[in-house]
Amino acid sequence: MADISKYKICTLASHSALQILKGAKDEGFETIAICQKGREGIYESYNVADKIITLDKFEDYFKIEEELVKDNAIIIPHGSFVSYLGHEKIESIKAMHYGNKKIIEWESDREKERKWLLDAKLNLPKIYKDPEEIDGPVIIKFHGAQGGKGYFIANNPQEYHERINESGNNDEHAIQEYIVGVPLYTHYFYSRLTDELEIMSFDKRYESNADSIGRISAKDQLDTNIRTSYTITGNIPLVVRESLLPILHEMGRNVIESSKKFVDGGLFGPFCLEAIIDPNLQFFVFEISARIVAGTNPFINGSPYTWLKYDVPMSTGRRIALDIKQAIQEDKLDMVLG
Ligand code: ATP
């Protein structure tokens, strides 16, 4: 049986790194955290990294890549990794990379993402190509906006133009039907080794100021001219009605099957479908993340769902390490790298 001590698990110290590194240590791996200068303290204090490499900025990753290759490090990508490096640079990574690099392009490009999700037979909010066609509530999403910052709502063409001018932002953006319902982020894990799809956990986001507007009266909202914004500040754990689990499982499976049509090797490892559920229990999926999401962070100690299946606290970070460990032991590491 191949020896896991030859490998190290490594990630950028942000986003879901604490969970990834802790999970790797729990599965018996040594770990490396790549930290931005000044942020090392928290990773030292939680004792999750056997080695810390400090960079002035994450974009300098390629300056230290040689060291990672020598260390036989396996990089675990996450949301910050994708947004700091971008999918093109990620494709040029030489160190071992967990998950399929090519899928990142499909989650990062709105057109490709839509094509993929529609192919998977998911229900998506309508997109308005022309603002003059706005005939109900819409959400304006700027490309590359991180964490919902700067998004706004409009109800007709006039409001759209007013608010675009008000925002002073001329960047490319999508005009998407605003679905009135509750947000649900489903965290999946798909292992190519076992061909098994697991629902790991669920969250919803804690956003400023969307999650605080209800704390003041409608009159005060109008008097102070508050505009809704969605700056993410944290994540709130959820469980869903048990009767929703079969459909959610099927949706995840469809996404995996359809990914194989677009990208060699398809999607594997952790991913997340981000949806709004309306009062008729219809799901509107507005985004896919094809890597671990920060919404799994409330479950470092496992979730109600992972507790059903595992005898140990199984976070998504730990599940990744378990996948890698199994791959090493079965001499199938290629199946989890990409
Ligand atoms: P990313 O996950 O790429 O960082 P983001 O955080 O920039 O994306 P989204 O997650 O797409 O932004 O959306 C921000 C907020 O807007 C979330 O609260 C989400 O629930 C809400 N939202 C997004 N799209 C819709 C929609 N079509 N209808 C209703 N609410 C939506």
Residues whose N, C-alpha, C, O or C-beta is under 5 A from the ligand:
A	BS01	ATP	P125 I139 A145 Q146 G147 G148 Q176 E177 Y178 I179 P183 Y230 I276 F286 E287
